Amino acid sequence: MPNIAVELGKQAASFGVKSAYGEPQDVDGVSITPVALTMSGFAGGAGGAESADGGSGEGGTGGGVSVPLGVYVRREEGLRFEPNIVTLLAVGIPFVCVAGRALARVIRALKK
C-alpha cells in the first residue's frame, strides 16, 4: 500500500509557479502571460473500520481553486501588468466595505 502523504507530496511539487503563471502566448506580435491566484488542498486518511465493499476504509481527497488576476503584456515599450477588472472589483468591493467599517469604528472610539 503506497503512502498517501508521499504521493501527495510528489504531486504537490509540480504546483506553485506553474499553476500561478500560464504559458506565454503570442497574440498579434504581443507576448502575454496569464497570472492567477491558486490554492489547493489535500487530505488523506486511513480508518480501522472496513467499508461496505470490504475495503479497509482508506482514501483521500483534494481540491483547488484558481482566480484569474490578469496578464503580463510584453510589448516593444516594455513589460506591463494588466489586471482582470472583474476580479479586481470582486476583491476590492468587500475590502473597501470592511475597511470603511473599521475606520468608522476607530473614529467613533477616538471621539469618546
C-alpha positions in Angstrom: 0.0 0.0 0.0 1.6 3.3 -1.1 1.9 6.1 1.5 -0.7 8.7 0.6 1.3 11.6 2.1 4.3 10.7 0.0 2.3 10.5 -3.2 0.5 13.8 -2.5 3.9 15.4 -1.7 5.3 14.3 -5.1 2.2 15.7 -6.9 2.2 19.0 -4.9 5.8 19.7 -6.0 4.6 20.4 -9.5 2.2 23.1 -8.2 3.3 26.6 -7.3 4.7 28.8 -10.0 3.5 26.5 -12.8 -0.1 26.8 -11.6 0.1 30.6 -11.0 1.7 31.6 -14.3 0.4 30.2 -17.6 2.5 29.6 -20.7 3.4 32.7 -22.6 1.3 33.2 -25.7 2.0 35.4 -28.8 -1.1 37.3 -30.0 -0.7 39.8 -32.8 3.0 40.2 -32.1 2.4 40.8 -28.4 3.5 38.2 -25.8 1.0 37.7 -22.9 1.5 35.6 -19.8 -1.7 34.8 -17.7 -1.4 35.2 -13.9 -3.7 33.6 -11.4 -4.0 33.1 -7.6 -4.2 29.4 -7.0 -5.0 27.5 -3.8 -5.1 23.7 -3.3 -5.6 21.3 -0.5 -5.4 17.6 0.0 -6.4 15.2 2.7 -5.9 11.5 3.2 -6.9 9.1 5.9 -6.9 5.5 7.0 -9.6 4.1 9.2 -9.8 0.9 11.2 -13.3 0.1 10.2 -14.0 -1.8 7.0 -16.1 -0.2 4.3 -19.3 -1.7 2.9 -17.4 -3.2 -0.1 -14.9 -4.9 2.1 -12.1 -2.3 1.7 -10.0 -1.1 4.6 -11.6 2.4 4.8 -8.6 4.2 3.4 -8.9 7.1 1.0 -8.1 10.7 0.2 -9.5 13.8 -1.5 -8.3 17.0 -2.8 -9.4 20.2 -4.5 -8.4 23.6 -5.6 -9.4 27.0 -6.9 -7.9 29.4 -9.4 -8.7 33.1 -9.6 -7.5 34.9 -12.7 -5.7 38.1 -11.7 -4.6 39.4 -15.1 -1.9 39.1 -17.6 1.7 40.3 -18.2 1.9 42.0 -21.6 5.3 42.4 -23.2 5.3 45.0 -26.0 8.1 47.0 -27.6 7.7 49.6 -24.8 8.3 47.0 -22.1 6.6 44.7 -19.7 3.3 45.8 -18.1 0.7 44.0 -15.9 -2.9 44.4 -16.9 -5.3 43.3 -14.2 -8.6 41.5 -14.6 -11.2 44.1 -13.8 -13.9 41.7 -12.7 -11.5 40.0 -10.2 -10.3 43.4 -9.0 -13.9 44.5 -8.3 -14.8 41.2 -6.7 -11.9 41.6 -4.2 -12.0 45.4 -3.9 -15.6 46.0 -3.0 -15.7 43.8 0.1 -12.2 45.2 1.1 -13.5 48.7 0.9 -16.6 47.8 2.9 -14.6 46.2 5.7 -12.0 49.0 5.7 -14.8 51.6 5.9 -16.5 49.9 8.8 -13.2 49.6 10.6 -12.3 53.2 10.0 -15.7 54.3 11.3 -15.2 52.3 14.5 -11.8 53.8 15.0 -13.1 57.3 14.6 -16.0 56.6 16.9 -13.6 55.3 19.5 -11.3 58.3 19.2 -14.3 60.7 19.8 -15.1 59.2 23.2 
